[in-house]
Amino acid sequence: MPVLAKSRGIVMRTLIDRTFGRHFHAIYGDSELVIALNPMRVLQGDAPAWVRAWALDWVKTHEGDFRPVSSDRTGPHVSWNLERREAASCLRWASTM
C-alpha cells in the first residue's frame, strides 16, 4: 500500500479492492483504522480518539484528490487526481535540472 502521508506518528495508506473499493488505512503504533470513502466512515479498527479524529479529518480534506478523473474504467487502473498532480510536480522539478 502506498504511503500518502505521515504526521504525528500516523501513517496514511490507501488501497483499492473489490470488497471496499478505495479505502484508507491509518496506522499509529499497534493501532490501525480502515476508513471508507463513500460514505466516509471507519470500517474497522481501533485507535486513540485523537488519531481517529485526525485520520477522518485528513480523509475529508483530501477525498477530492481520490476521485476518478475519467469515466473510462476499461484500462488496468483508473487515473486519479492525486497521481496527475504528483506527475506534474515531478515533471516541473525535472525540467529545472
C-alpha positions as CSV (number, residue, x, y, z in Angstrom):
1,M,0.0,0.0,0.0
2,P,1.5,3.4,-0.9
3,V,2.2,5.8,1.9
4,L,0.2,9.0,1.3
5,A,1.1,11.0,4.4
6,K,2.9,10.8,7.7
7,S,2.2,13.1,10.6
8,R,2.3,12.9,14.4
9,G,3.3,9.3,14.2
10,I,0.3,8.4,12.0
11,V,0.9,6.8,8.6
12,M,-1.9,7.1,6.0
13,R,-2.0,4.5,3.2
14,T,-4.6,3.7,0.5
15,L,-5.8,0.5,-1.1
16,I,-8.4,-0.4,-3.7
17,D,-10.1,-3.8,-3.5
18,R,-13.3,-5.4,-4.7
19,T,-14.8,-5.5,-1.2
20,F,-14.4,-1.9,0.0
21,G,-13.3,-0.1,-3.2
22,R,-10.8,2.7,-2.4
23,H,-10.2,3.0,1.3
24,F,-7.6,4.2,3.7
25,H,-5.6,2.7,6.5
26,A,-4.5,5.0,9.3
27,I,-1.7,3.3,11.2
28,Y,-0.5,4.5,14.6
29,G,1.8,2.2,16.6
30,D,-0.1,-1.0,17.0
31,S,-3.4,0.6,16.2
32,E,-5.0,0.6,12.7
33,L,-8.2,2.1,11.3
34,V,-9.7,1.2,8.0
35,I,-11.6,4.2,6.6
36,A,-14.1,4.0,3.7
37,L,-14.7,6.9,1.3
38,N,-18.3,6.6,0.2
39,P,-19.8,7.2,2.7
40,M,-16.8,8.3,4.8
41,R,-16.7,6.1,7.9
42,V,-14.5,3.9,10.0
43,L,-15.0,0.3,8.7
44,Q,-12.9,-1.4,11.3
45,G,-10.1,-1.0,13.8
46,D,-9.4,0.9,17.0
47,A,-7.1,3.8,17.8
48,P,-7.0,6.6,20.3
49,A,-9.7,9.2,19.8
50,W,-7.3,11.9,18.6
51,V,-5.9,9.6,16.0
52,R,-9.4,8.7,14.7
53,A,-10.3,12.4,14.6
54,W,-7.1,13.3,12.7
55,A,-7.4,10.5,10.2
56,L,-11.0,11.3,9.4
57,D,-10.2,14.9,9.0
58,W,-7.3,14.1,6.7
59,V,-9.5,11.9,4.6
60,K,-12.2,14.6,4.5
61,T,-9.7,17.2,3.4
62,H,-8.1,15.0,0.7
63,E,-11.1,13.0,-0.5
64,G,-11.4,15.1,-3.7
65,D,-7.8,14.0,-4.6
66,F,-9.0,10.4,-4.9
67,R,-12.0,10.7,-7.3
68,P,-11.7,9.4,-10.8
69,V,-10.8,11.9,-13.4
70,S,-12.1,9.7,-16.2
71,S,-15.2,7.5,-16.6
72,D,-13.2,5.1,-18.7
73,R,-12.7,2.1,-16.4
74,T,-11.6,-0.3,-19.1
75,G,-7.9,0.1,-18.5
76,P,-5.8,-1.7,-15.9
77,H,-6.4,1.2,-13.5
78,V,-8.2,4.5,-13.1
79,S,-6.3,7.7,-13.3
80,W,-6.6,9.7,-10.1
81,N,-6.3,13.5,-9.5
82,L,-3.5,13.0,-6.9
83,E,-1.4,10.9,-9.3
84,R,-1.7,13.5,-12.0
85,R,-0.8,16.3,-9.7
86,E,2.3,14.4,-8.4
87,A,3.3,13.6,-12.0
88,A,3.0,17.2,-13.0
89,S,5.1,18.2,-9.9
90,C,7.8,15.7,-10.9
91,L,7.9,17.0,-14.5
92,R,8.3,20.6,-13.2
93,W,11.1,19.5,-10.9
94,A,12.9,17.5,-13.7
95,S,12.6,20.4,-16.1
96,T,14.6,22.6,-13.7
97,M,17.6,20.3,-13.8
